[in-house]
Amino acid sequence: MGRKSYLVDTNITIYYFGLLLSKKSETFLDDILKNKYYISVVNRIELLGNKGISQKEQNALDSFINNAIVFNLDEEIILETINIRKKYAIKLPDAIIAATCLLNNCQLITNNTKDFAKIEGLSTLKATLSE
């Protein structure tokens, strides 16, 4: 059986680089980041669209994004996003991320499982924060 495909959500990336994940979640993410991992173009925008990012943080995020496979918006993702928005009360960025995961058979690694839990067929994995 092949390795699972994982899409890393924005919040997990921020917690990872901020050293806020539990040791177990950090070790799990370390393993994923050594291999193939995915992000949505929405994650890229969210990560790089903040003011006040230090040069060190910018370099770390650039490296993270450059090593990821980034799913851009295409017609299929747009149509699935529309379907998700019609069916569920969910924010547009989260709907795009969910559609991306569903269409590309990725498990979403997030700390925000509550907003994604209602979406039928979407597989999520909650990373925990350190205490």
N, CA, C and O atoms as CSV, one atom per row, in Angstrom:
chain,resi,resn,atom,element,x,y,z
A,1,MET,N,N,0.843,-1.178,0.000
A,1,MET,CA,C,0.000,0.000,0.000
A,1,MET,C,C,0.884,1.236,0.000
A,1,MET,O,O,1.887,1.285,0.712
A,2,GLY,N,N,0.514,2.241,-0.800
A,2,GLY,CA,C,1.315,3.445,-0.940
A,2,GLY,C,C,1.192,4.375,0.257
A,2,GLY,O,O,0.319,4.229,1.112
A,3,ARG,N,N,2.078,5.307,0.277
A,3,ARG,CA,C,2.104,6.321,1.314
A,3,ARG,C,C,0.925,7.274,1.143
A,3,ARG,O,O,0.537,7.573,0.013
A,4,LYS,N,N,0.354,7.750,2.231
A,4,LYS,CA,C,-0.739,8.714,2.175
A,4,LYS,C,C,-0.227,10.042,1.636
A,4,LYS,O,O,0.948,10.381,1.774
A,5,SER,N,N,-1.133,10.775,1.025
A,5,SER,CA,C,-0.831,12.138,0.584
A,5,SER,C,C,-1.409,13.099,1.612
A,5,SER,O,O,-2.562,12.969,2.024
A,6,TYR,N,N,-0.594,14.061,2.017
A,6,TYR,CA,C,-1.002,15.006,3.045
A,6,TYR,C,C,-0.956,16.428,2.519
A,6,TYR,O,O,0.003,16.826,1.856
A,7,LEU,N,N,-2.003,17.193,2.819
A,7,LEU,CA,C,-2.006,18.624,2.562
A,7,LEU,C,C,-1.889,19.297,3.919
A,7,LEU,O,O,-2.687,19.035,4.819
A,8,VAL,N,N,-0.900,20.160,4.067
A,8,VAL,CA,C,-0.606,20.806,5.344
A,8,VAL,C,C,-1.315,22.155,5.384
A,8,VAL,O,O,-1.063,23.022,4.547
A,9,ASP,N,N,-2.200,22.327,6.361
A,9,ASP,CA,C,-2.967,23.563,6.489
A,9,ASP,C,C,-2.094,24.692,7.042
A,9,ASP,O,O,-1.057,24.457,7.663
A,10,THR,N,N,-2.543,25.911,6.798
A,10,THR,CA,C,-1.801,27.103,7.212
A,10,THR,C,C,-1.525,27.113,8.705
A,10,THR,O,O,-0.402,27.403,9.119
A,11,ASN,N,N,-2.524,26.804,9.521
A,11,ASN,CA,C,-2.327,26.882,10.969
A,11,ASN,C,C,-1.245,25.919,11.440
A,11,ASN,O,O,-0.481,26.240,12.349
A,12,ILE,N,N,-1.178,24.760,10.837
A,12,ILE,CA,C,-0.160,23.786,11.234
A,12,ILE,C,C,1.231,24.286,10.857
A,12,ILE,O,O,2.183,24.111,11.618
A,13,THR,N,N,1.348,24.897,9.704
A,13,THR,CA,C,2.638,25.463,9.287
A,13,THR,C,C,3.099,26.531,10.275
A,13,THR,O,O,4.262,26.556,10.675
A,14,ILE,N,N,2.193,27.398,10.657
A,14,ILE,CA,C,2.527,28.465,11.612
A,14,ILE,C,C,2.920,27.864,12.961
A,14,ILE,O,O,3.909,28.284,13.563
A,15,TYR,N,N,2.154,26.888,13.436
A,15,TYR,CA,C,2.484,26.251,14.715
A,15,TYR,C,C,3.814,25.493,14.637
A,15,TYR,O,O,4.593,25.488,15.590
A,16,TYR,N,N,4.056,24.861,13.500
A,16,TYR,CA,C,5.297,24.101,13.320
A,16,TYR,C,C,6.510,25.028,13.401
A,16,TYR,O,O,7.456,24.762,14.143
A,17,PHE,N,N,6.473,26.103,12.641
A,17,PHE,CA,C,7.618,27.021,12.649
A,17,PHE,C,C,7.722,27.816,13.944
A,17,PHE,O,O,8.799,28.298,14.294
A,18,GLY,N,N,6.612,27.954,14.655
A,18,GLY,CA,C,6.619,28.628,15.950
A,18,GLY,C,C,6.935,27.700,17.109
A,18,GLY,O,O,6.911,28.109,18.270
A,19,LEU,N,N,7.234,26.439,16.783
A,19,LEU,CA,C,7.555,25.412,17.780
A,19,LEU,C,C,6.436,25.247,18.809
A,19,LEU,O,O,6.688,25.104,20.006
A,20,LEU,N,N,5.203,25.270,18.320
A,20,LEU,CA,C,4.042,25.178,19.203
A,20,LEU,C,C,3.349,23.821,19.161
A,20,LEU,O,O,2.403,23.592,19.915
A,21,LEU,N,N,3.799,22.922,18.299
A,21,LEU,CA,C,3.184,21.599,18.203
A,21,LEU,C,C,3.696,20.685,19.307
A,21,LEU,O,O,4.806,20.860,19.809
A,22,SER,N,N,2.882,19.718,19.675
A,22,SER,CA,C,3.339,18.699,20.617
A,22,SER,C,C,4.505,17.954,19.969
A,22,SER,O,O,4.663,17.978,18.749
A,23,LYS,N,N,5.297,17.312,20.770
A,23,LYS,CA,C,6.462,16.577,20.252
A,23,LYS,C,C,6.019,15.506,19.250
A,23,LYS,O,O,6.654,15.319,18.212
A,24,LYS,N,N,4.928,14.808,19.567
A,24,LYS,CA,C,4.420,13.763,18.678
A,24,LYS,C,C,4.005,14.356,17.325
A,24,LYS,O,O,4.351,13.805,16.280
A,25,SER,N,N,3.270,15.467,17.335
A,25,SER,CA,C,2.840,16.102,16.083
A,25,SER,C,C,4.035,16.674,15.318
A,25,SER,O,O,4.089,16.588,14.092
A,26,GLU,N,N,4.976,17.249,16.034
A,26,GLU,CA,C,6.170,17.802,15.390
A,26,GLU,C,C,6.978,16.701,14.694
A,26,GLU,O,O,7.421,16.879,13.560
A,27,THR,N,N,7.166,15.578,15.366
A,27,THR,CA,C,7.909,14.453,14.788
A,27,THR,C,C,7.187,13.905,13.557
A,27,THR,O,O,7.820,13.590,12.549
A,28,PHE,N,N,5.861,13.794,13.646
A,28,PHE,CA,C,5.054,13.330,12.515
A,28,PHE,C,C,5.215,14.285,11.326
A,28,PHE,O,O,5.404,13.845,10.192
A,29,LEU,N,N,5.141,15.577,11.591
A,29,LEU,CA,C,5.273,16.557,10.513
A,29,LEU,C,C,6.691,16.577,9.959
A,29,LEU,O,O,6.876,16.738,8.753
A,30,ASP,N,N,7.689,16.417,10.813
A,30,ASP,CA,C,9.077,16.317,10.331
A,30,ASP,C,C,9.194,15.232,9.266
A,30,ASP,O,O,9.821,15.435,8.226
A,31,ASP,N,N,8.584,14.078,9.536
A,31,ASP,CA,C,8.641,12.958,8.605
A,31,ASP,C,C,7.952,13.297,7.286
A,31,ASP,O,O,8.464,12.972,6.215
A,32,ILE,N,N,6.809,13.940,7.364
A,32,ILE,CA,C,6.083,14.326,6.151
A,32,ILE,C,C,6.892,15.325,5.332
A,32,ILE,O,O,6.979,15.205,4.110
A,33,LEU,N,N,7.480,16.304,6.001
A,33,LEU,CA,C,8.208,17.357,5.293
A,33,LEU,C,C,9.504,16.858,4.651
A,33,LEU,O,O,10.055,17.521,3.772
A,34,LYS,N,N,9.982,15.715,5.078
A,34,LYS,CA,C,11.166,15.116,4.451
A,34,LYS,C,C,10.800,14.426,3.144
A,34,LYS,O,O,11.672,14.125,2.328
A,35,ASN,N,N,9.523,14.179,2.950
A,35,ASN,CA,C,9.034,13.475,1.771
A,35,ASN,C,C,8.193,14.431,0.928
A,35,ASN,O,O,8.463,15.631,0.881
A,36,LYS,N,N,7.190,13.899,0.275
A,36,LYS,CA,C,6.328,14.714,-0.575
A,36,LYS,C,C,5.136,15.202,0.235
A,36,LYS,O,O,4.464,14.419,0.905
A,37,TYR,N,N,4.880,16.517,0.165
A,37,TYR,CA,C,3.715,17.083,0.831
A,37,TYR,C,C,3.116,18.167,-0.059
A,37,TYR,O,O,3.755,18.666,-0.986
A,38,TYR,N,N,1.876,18.511,0.250
A,38,TYR,CA,C,1.106,19.412,-0.586
A,38,TYR,C,C,0.587,20.588,0.222
A,38,TYR,O,O,0.398,20.496,1.435
A,39,ILE,N,N,0.361,21.694,-0.472
A,39,ILE,CA,C,-0.378,22.820,0.071
A,39,ILE,C,C,-1.277,23.352,-1.043
A,39,ILE,O,O,-1.056,23.082,-2.223
A,40,SER,N,N,-2.276,24.100,-0.647
A,40,SER,CA,C,-3.138,24.772,-1.606
A,40,SER,C,C,-2.568,26.160,-1.871
A,40,SER,O,O,-1.838,26.706,-1.044
A,41,VAL,N,N,-2.902,26.722,-3.014
A,41,VAL,CA,C,-2.516,28.107,-3.295
A,41,VAL,C,C,-3.055,29.029,-2.201
A,41,VAL,O,O,-2.453,30.063,-1.912
A,42,VAL,N,N,-4.179,28.664,-1.593
A,42,VAL,CA,C,-4.736,29.447,-0.481
A,42,VAL,C,C,-3.765,29.450,0.695
A,42,VAL,O,O,-3.546,30.492,1.312
A,43,ASN,N,N,-3.184,28.298,1.009
A,43,ASN,CA,C,-2.195,28.236,2.092
A,43,ASN,C,C,-1.007,29.141,1.780
A,43,ASN,O,O,-0.504,29.843,2.658
A,44,ARG,N,N,-0.568,29.121,0.544
A,44,ARG,CA,C,0.554,29.972,0.135
A,44,ARG,C,C,0.221,31.447,0.346
A,44,ARG,O,O,1.031,32.204,0.882
A,45,ILE,N,N,-0.962,31.844,-0.075
A,45,ILE,CA,C,-1.393,33.233,0.091
A,45,ILE,C,C,-1.486,33.596,1.568
A,45,ILE,O,O,-1.012,34.654,1.982
A,46,GLU,N,N,-2.094,32.723,2.360
A,46,GLU,CA,C,-2.238,33.004,3.788
A,46,GLU,C,C,-0.879,33.114,4.477
A,46,GLU,O,O,-0.679,33.989,5.319
A,47,LEU,N,N,0.042,32.239,4.126
A,47,LEU,CA,C,1.354,32.239,4.777
A,47,LEU,C,C,2.185,33.464,4.419
A,47,LEU,O,O,2.866,34.024,5.278
A,48,LEU,N,N,2.135,33.881,3.164
A,48,LEU,CA,C,2.992,34.978,2.723
A,48,LEU,C,C,2.294,36.337,2.738
A,48,LEU,O,O,2.929,37.365,2.503
A,49,GLY,N,N,0.992,36.343,3.013
A,49,GLY,CA,C,0.224,37.578,2.944
A,49,GLY,C,C,0.147,38.372,4.231
A,49,GLY,O,O,-0.688,39.268,4.350
A,50,ASN,N,N,0.987,38.070,5.185
A,50,ASN,CA,C,0.975,38.796,6.453
A,50,ASN,C,C,2.059,39.852,6.491
A,50,ASN,O,O,3.183,39.620,6.045
A,51,LYS,N,N,1.714,41.019,7.028
A,51,LYS,CA,C,2.719,42.066,7.247
A,51,LYS,C,C,3.582,41.673,8.435
A,51,LYS,O,O,3.166,40.886,9.286
A,52,GLY,N,N,4.753,42.213,8.483
A,52,GLY,CA,C,5.584,42.032,9.660
A,52,GLY,C,C,6.317,40.712,9.754
A,52,GLY,O,O,6.778,40.344,10.834
A,53,ILE,N,N,6.438,39.987,8.646
A,53,ILE,CA,C,7.201,38.743,8.654
A,53,ILE,C,C,8.685,39.110,8.618
A,53,ILE,O,O,9.122,39.868,7.753
A,54,SER,N,N,9.444,38.575,9.551
A,54,SER,CA,C,10.881,38.836,9.564
A,54,SER,C,C,11.542,38.144,8.376
A,54,SER,O,O,10.955,37.246,7.773
A,55,GLN,N,N,12.745,38.553,8.044
A,55,GLN,CA,C,13.462,37.926,6.941
A,55,GLN,C,C,13.712,36.444,7.211
A,55,GLN,O,O,13.646,35.622,6.297
A,56,LYS,N,N,13.998,36.108,8.460
A,56,LYS,CA,C,14.218,34.713,8.840
A,56,LYS,C,C,12.940,33.892,8.624
A,56,LYS,O,O,12.985,32.788,8.082
A,57,GLU,N,N,11.797,34.449,9.057
A,57,GLU,CA,C,10.515,33.770,8.861
A,57,GLU,C,C,10.185,33.657,7.373
A,57,GLU,O,O,9.692,32.627,6.914
A,58,GLN,N,N,10.460,34.721,6.629
A,58,GLN,CA,C,10.218,34.719,5.187
A,58,GLN,C,C,11.026,33.619,4.501
A,58,GLN,O,O,10.511,32.904,3.641
A,59,ASN,N,N,12.289,33.491,4.887
A,59,ASN,CA,C,13.151,32.458,4.294
A,59,ASN,C,C,12.635,31.051,4.616
A,59,ASN,O,O,12.637,30.172,3.755
A,60,ALA,N,N,12.197,30.846,5.856
A,60,ALA,CA,C,11.671,29.530,6.254
A,60,ALA,C,C,10.394,29.208,5.486
A,60,ALA,O,O,10.218,28.085,5.013
A,61,LEU,N,N,9.505,30.187,5.363
A,61,LEU,CA,C,8.259,29.963,4.623
A,61,LEU,C,C,8.515,29.749,3.139
A,61,LEU,O,O,7.877,28.901,2.515
A,62,ASP,N,N,9.451,30.517,2.567
A,62,ASP,CA,C,9.801,30.328,1.156
A,62,ASP,C,C,10.312,28.918,0.914
A,62,ASP,O,O,9.939,28.277,-0.068
A,63,SER,N,N,11.159,28.437,1.804
A,63,SER,CA,C,11.694,27.083,1.677
A,63,SER,C,C,10.580,26.045,1.795
A,63,SER,O,O,10.518,25.100,1.009
A,64,PHE,N,N,9.705,26.224,2.775
A,64,PHE,CA,C,8.571,25.316,2.969
A,64,PHE,C,C,7.709,25.264,1.697
A,64,PHE,O,O,7.351,24.181,1.233
A,65,ILE,N,N,7.386,26.415,1.147
A,65,ILE,CA,C,6.526,26.485,-0.042
A,65,ILE,C,C,7.245,25.924,-1.267
A,65,ILE,O,O,6.646,25.195,-2.058
A,66,ASN,N,N,8.508,26.255,-1.423
A,66,ASN,CA,C,9.264,25.769,-2.580
A,66,ASN,C,C,9.435,24.253,-2.579
A,66,ASN,O,O,9.582,23.645,-3.640
A,67,ASN,N,N,9.419,23.643,-1.404
A,67,ASN,CA,C,9.550,22.184,-1.307
A,67,ASN,C,C,8.215,21.461,-1.387
A,67,ASN,O,O,8.173,20.239,-1.527
A,68,ALA,N,N,7.133,22.208,-1.301
A,68,ALA,CA,C,5.788,21.627,-1.371
A,68,ALA,C,C,5.342,21.530,-2.825
A,68,ALA,O,O,5.856,22.224,-3.702
A,69,ILE,N,N,4.385,20.663,-3.052
A,69,ILE,CA,C,3.668,20.658,-4.324
A,69,ILE,C,C,2.440,21.523,-4.075
A,69,ILE,O,O,1.604,21.202,-3.230
A,70,VAL,N,N,2.338,22.626,-4.818
A,70,VAL,CA,C,1.264,23.594,-4.612
A,70,VAL,C,C,0.153,23.335,-5.629
A,70,VAL,O,O,0.378,23.360,-6.839
A,71,PHE,N,N,-1.046,23.088,-5.111
A,71,PHE,CA,C,-2.211,22.930,-5.982
A,71,PHE,C,C,-2.785,24.310,-6.259
A,71,PHE,O,O,-3.224,25.003,-5.341
A,72,ASN,N,N,-2.780,24.704,-7.516
A,72,ASN,CA,C,-3.381,25.972,-7.907
A,72,ASN,C,C,-4.858,25.774,-8.189
A,72,ASN,O,O,-5.330,24.644,-8.310
A,73,LEU,N,N,-5.581,26.869,-8.293
A,73,LEU,CA,C,-6.992,26.794,-8.653
A,73,LEU,C,C,-7.130,26.396,-10.109
A,73,LEU,O,O,-6.498,26.981,-10.989
A,74,ASP,N,N,-7.952,25.410,-10.351
A,74,ASP,CA,C,-8.300,25.046,-11.725
A,74,ASP,C,C,-9.817,24.903,-11.759
A,74,ASP,O,O,-10.480,25.025,-10.729
A,75,GLU,N,N,-10.354,24.650,-12.923
A,75,GLU,CA,C,-11.806,24.594,-13.073
A,75,GLU,C,C,-12.445,23.530,-12.185
A,75,GLU,O,O,-13.515,23.750,-11.619
A,76,GLU,N,N,-11.799,22.397,-12.067
A,76,GLU,CA,C,-12.346,21.310,-11.248
A,76,GLU,C,C,-12.420,21.711,-9.771
A,76,GLU,O,O,-13.420,21.445,-9.104
A,77,ILE,N,N,-11.371,22.344,-9.266
A,77,ILE,CA,C,-11.366,22.794,-7.873
A,77,ILE,C,C,-12.395,23.904,-7.677
A,77,ILE,O,O,-13.083,23.942,-6.657
A,78,ILE,N,N,-12.500,24.795,-8.640
A,78,ILE,CA,C,-13.487,25.878,-8.545
A,78,ILE,C,C,-14.900,25.297,-8.455
A,78,ILE,O,O,-15.682,25.710,-7.599
A,79,LEU,N,N,-15.230,24.355,-9.319
A,79,LEU,CA,C,-16.571,23.762,-9.316
A,79,LEU,C,C,-16.849,23.000,-8.022
A,79,LEU,O,O,-17.953,23.077,-7.483
A,80,GLU,N,N,-15.860,22.268,-7.524
A,80,GLU,CA,C,-16.039,21.546,-6.261
A,80,GLU,C,C,-16.179,22.527,-5.097
A,80,GLU,O,O,-16.953,22.280,-4.172
A,81,THR,N,N,-15.448,23.625,-5.135
A,81,THR,CA,C,-15.568,24.663,-4.106
A,81,THR,C,C,-16.980,25.235,-4.092
A,81,THR,O,O,-17.562,25.440,-3.027
A,82,ILE,N,N,-17.524,25.491,-5.267
A,82,ILE,CA,C,-18.897,26.000,-5.373
A,82,ILE,C,C,-19.871,25.001,-4.748
A,82,ILE,O,O,-20.760,25.389,-3.990
A,83,ASN,N,N,-19.705,23.723,-5.065
A,83,ASN,CA,C,-20.578,22.693,-4.488
A,83,ASN,C,C,-20.478,22.658,-2.964
A,83,ASN,O,O,-21.493,22.551,-2.275
A,84,ILE,N,N,-19.271,22.748,-2.448
A,84,ILE,CA,C,-19.065,22.729,-1.000
A,84,ILE,C,C,-19.711,23.948,-0.358
A,84,ILE,O,O,-20.357,23.831,0.684
A,85,ARG,N,N,-19.545,25.114,-0.969
A,85,ARG,CA,C,-20.129,26.341,-0.402
A,85,ARG,C,C,-21.652,26.298,-0.421
A,85,ARG,O,O,-22.300,26.841,0.475
A,86,LYS,N,N,-22.223,25.662,-1.427
A,86,LYS,CA,C,-23.680,25.544,-1.492
A,86,LYS,C,C,-24.213,24.586,-0.425
A,86,LYS,O,O,-25.315,24.770,0.091
A,87,LYS,N,N,-23.425,23.571,-0.103
A,87,LYS,CA,C,-23.873,22.518,0.804
A,87,LYS,C,C,-23.560,22.810,2.272
A,87,LYS,O,O,-24.316,22.406,3.155
A,88,TYR,N,N,-22.462,23.503,2.537
A,88,TYR,CA,C,-22.004,23.707,3.914
A,88,TYR,C,C,-21.754,25.191,4.182
A,88,TYR,O,O,-21.374,25.944,3.286
A,89,ALA,N,N,-21.971,25.586,5.416
A,89,ALA,CA,C,-21.619,26.942,5.845
A,89,ALA,C,C,-20.131,26.924,6.195
A,89,ALA,O,O,-19.748,26.546,7.303
A,90,ILE,N,N,-19.306,27.331,5.248
A,90,ILE,CA,C,-17.849,27.285,5.425
A,90,ILE,C,C,-17.238,28.475,4.689
A,90,ILE,O,O,-17.719,28.884,3.632
A,91,LYS,N,N,-16.185,29.010,5.260
A,91,LYS,CA,C,-15.496,30.155,4.647
A,91,LYS,C,C,-14.875,29.741,3.319
A,91,LYS,O,O,-14.489,28.588,3.126
A,92,LEU,N,N,-14.788,30.702,2.413
A,92,LEU,CA,C,-14.269,30.428,1.079
A,92,LEU,C,C,-12.870,29.803,1.093
A,92,LEU,O,O,-12.660,28.809,0.399
A,93,PRO,N,N,-11.899,30.340,1.854
A,93,PRO,CA,C,-10.572,29.698,1.845
A,93,PRO,C,C,-10.618,28.234,2.289
A,93,PRO,O,O,-9.952,27.380,1.703
A,94,ASP,N,N,-11.404,27.952,3.322
A,94,ASP,CA,C,-11.521,26.572,3.802
A,94,ASP,C,C,-12.215,25.683,2.770
A,94,ASP,O,O,-11.867,24.511,2.624
A,95,ALA,N,N,-13.188,26.233,2.061
A,95,ALA,CA,C,-13.874,25.464,1.014
A,95,ALA,C,C,-12.913,25.114,-0.119
A,95,ALA,O,O,-12.967,24.009,-0.659
A,96,ILE,N,N,-12.042,26.042,-0.479
A,96,ILE,CA,C,-11.046,25.779,-1.529
A,96,ILE,C,C,-10.082,24.689,-1.073
A,96,ILE,O,O,-9.758,23.780,-1.837
A,97,ILE,N,N,-9.629,24.782,0.164
A,97,ILE,CA,C,-8.716,23.773,0.712
A,97,ILE,C,C,-9.392,22.410,0.754
A,97,ILE,O,O,-8.787,21.406,0.378
A,98,ALA,N,N,-10.641,22.367,1.209
A,98,ALA,CA,C,-11.381,21.098,1.265
A,98,ALA,C,C,-11.551,20.512,-0.133
A,98,ALA,O,O,-11.327,19.319,-0.336
A,99,ALA,N,N,-11.944,21.342,-1.095
A,99,ALA,CA,C,-12.115,20.873,-2.478
A,99,ALA,C,C,-10.804,20.331,-3.024
A,99,ALA,O,O,-10.784,19.299,-3.695
A,100,THR,N,N,-9.727,21.015,-2.741
A,100,THR,CA,C,-8.402,20.583,-3.200
A,100,THR,C,C,-8.063,19.211,-2.636
A,100,THR,O,O,-7.577,18.340,-3.358
A,101,CYS,N,N,-8.319,19.021,-1.347
A,101,CYS,CA,C,-8.047,17.721,-0.709
A,101,CYS,C,C,-8.916,16.623,-1.304
A,101,CYS,O,O,-8.422,15.542,-1.623
A,102,LEU,N,N,-10.191,16.890,-1.453
A,102,LEU,CA,C,-11.113,15.876,-1.972
A,102,LEU,C,C,-10.726,15.441,-3.380
A,102,LEU,O,O,-10.710,14.248,-3.680
A,103,LEU,N,N,-10.418,16.393,-4.233
A,103,LEU,CA,C,-10.123,16.071,-5.629
A,103,LEU,C,C,-8.754,15.434,-5.826
A,103,LEU,O,O,-8.513,14.762,-6.829
A,104,ASN,N,N,-7.857,15.646,-4.865
A,104,ASN,CA,C,-6.502,15.110,-4.997
A,104,ASN,C,C,-6.207,13.999,-3.989
A,104,ASN,O,O,-5.058,13.594,-3.810
A,105,ASN,N,N,-7.262,13.516,-3.337
A,105,ASN,CA,C,-7.156,12.401,-2.405
A,105,ASN,C,C,-6.093,12.640,-1.333
A,105,ASN,O,O,-5.265,11.772,-1.056
A,106,CYS,N,N,-6.132,13.832,-0.737
A,106,CYS,CA,C,-5.185,14.185,0.322
A,106,CYS,C,C,-5.897,14.217,1.669
A,106,CYS,O,O,-7.061,14.605,1.767
A,107,GLN,N,N,-5.184,13.809,2.684
A,107,GLN,CA,C,-5.662,13.972,4.052
A,107,GLN,C,C,-5.175,15.335,4.518
A,107,GLN,O,O,-4.001,15.669,4.360
A,108,LEU,N,N,-6.073,16.116,5.090
A,108,LEU,CA,C,-5.748,17.457,5.554
A,108,LEU,C,C,-5.210,17.407,6.972
A,108,LEU,O,O,-5.882,16.921,7.881
A,109,ILE,N,N,-3.995,17.911,7.162
A,109,ILE,CA,C,-3.424,18.036,8.500
A,109,ILE,C,C,-3.728,19.448,8.969
A,109,ILE,O,O,-3.268,20.425,8.377
A,110,THR,N,N,-4.508,19.546,10.038
A,110,THR,CA,C,-4.968,20.840,10.515
A,110,THR,C,C,-5.179,20.795,12.011
A,110,THR,O,O,-5.248,19.720,12.608
A,111,ASN,N,N,-5.280,21.951,12.606
A,111,ASN,CA,C,-5.690,22.037,13.999
A,111,ASN,C,C,-7.155,22.467,14.053
A,111,ASN,O,O,-7.761,22.510,15.124
A,112,ASN,N,N,-7.706,22.778,12.904
A,112,ASN,CA,C,-9.048,23.318,12.766
A,112,ASN,C,C,-10.011,22.244,12.247
A,112,ASN,O,O,-10.714,22.471,11.262
A,113,THR,N,N,-10.047,21.108,12.885
A,113,THR,CA,C,-10.881,20.014,12.390
A,113,THR,C,C,-12.370,20.324,12.508
A,113,THR,O,O,-13.171,19.766,11.757
A,114,LYS,N,N,-12.754,21.193,13.425
A,114,LYS,CA,C,-14.167,21.510,13.643
A,114,LYS,C,C,-14.822,22.057,12.364
A,114,LYS,O,O,-15.912,21.621,11.994
A,115,ASP,N,N,-14.170,22.998,11.696
A,115,ASP,CA,C,-14.746,23.603,10.493
A,115,ASP,C,C,-14.797,22.636,9.320
A,115,ASP,O,O,-15.637,22.782,8.432
A,116,PHE,N,N,-13.915,21.658,9.308
A,116,PHE,CA,C,-13.853,20.718,8.194
A,116,PHE,C,C,-14.641,19.430,8.449
A,116,PHE,O,O,-14.899,18.674,7.513
A,117,ALA,N,N,-15.023,19.172,9.697
A,117,ALA,CA,C,-15.641,17.892,10.083
A,117,ALA,C,C,-16.937,17.594,9.341
A,117,ALA,O,O,-17.254,16.431,9.091
A,118,LYS,N,N,-17.674,18.614,8.994
A,118,LYS,CA,C,-18.985,18.403,8.369
A,118,LYS,C,C,-18.902,18.037,6.887
A,118,LYS,O,O,-19.904,17.626,6.301
A,119,ILE,N,N,-17.742,18.176,6.280
A,119,ILE,CA,C,-17.613,17.954,4.841
A,119,ILE,C,C,-17.451,16.460,4.554
A,119,ILE,O,O,-16.439,15.846,4.891
A,120,GLU,N,N,-18.463,15.910,3.932
A,120,GLU,CA,C,-18.510,14.478,3.647
A,120,GLU,C,C,-17.355,14.060,2.737
A,120,GLU,O,O,-17.102,14.673,1.700
A,121,GLY,N,N,-16.667,13.004,3.155
A,121,GLY,CA,C,-15.585,12.449,2.357
A,121,GLY,C,C,-14.221,13.054,2.623
A,121,GLY,O,O,-13.210,12.526,2.160
A,122,LEU,N,N,-14.176,14.150,3.358
A,122,LEU,CA,C,-12.896,14.812,3.643
A,122,LEU,C,C,-12.245,14.150,4.851
A,122,LEU,O,O,-12.849,14.032,5.917
A,123,SER,N,N,-11.005,13.724,4.663
A,123,SER,CA,C,-10.240,13.098,5.737
A,123,SER,C,C,-9.327,14.134,6.381
A,123,SER,O,O,-8.525,14.772,5.699
A,124,THR,N,N,-9.449,14.298,7.690
A,124,THR,CA,C,-8.595,15.248,8.404
A,124,THR,C,C,-7.786,14.520,9.471
A,124,THR,O,O,-8.172,13.456,9.956
A,125,LEU,N,N,-6.687,15.106,9.810
A,125,LEU,CA,C,-5.822,14.616,10.870
A,125,LEU,C,C,-5.481,15.813,11.731
A,125,LEU,O,O,-4.896,16.780,11.243
A,126,LYS,N,N,-5.837,15.764,13.005
A,126,LYS,CA,C,-5.595,16.894,13.886
A,126,LYS,C,C,-4.210,16.785,14.514
A,126,LYS,O,O,-3.875,15.798,15.170
A,127,ALA,N,N,-3.423,17.826,14.292
A,127,ALA,CA,C,-2.137,17.927,14.961
A,127,ALA,C,C,-2.387,18.661,16.285
A,127,ALA,O,O,-3.156,19.620,16.336
A,128,THR,N,N,-1.744,18.210,17.326
A,128,THR,CA,C,-1.982,18.789,18.643
A,128,THR,C,C,-0.889,19.790,19.004
A,128,THR,O,O,0.248,19.702,18.541
A,129,LEU,N,N,-1.276,20.734,19.840
A,129,LEU,CA,C,-0.340,21.746,20.303
A,129,LEU,C,C,0.337,21.292,21.569
A,129,LEU,O,O,-0.191,20.461,22.308
A,130,SER,N,N,1.524,21.847,21.821
A,130,SER,CA,C,2.218,21.502,23.063
A,130,SER,C,C,1.473,22.152,24.216
A,130,SER,O,O,0.753,23.134,24.038
A,131,GLU,N,N,1.654,21.600,25.370
A,131,GLU,CA,C,0.915,22.086,26.544
A,131,GLU,C,C,1.736,23.048,27.334
A,131,GLU,O,O,1.276,23.559,28.355
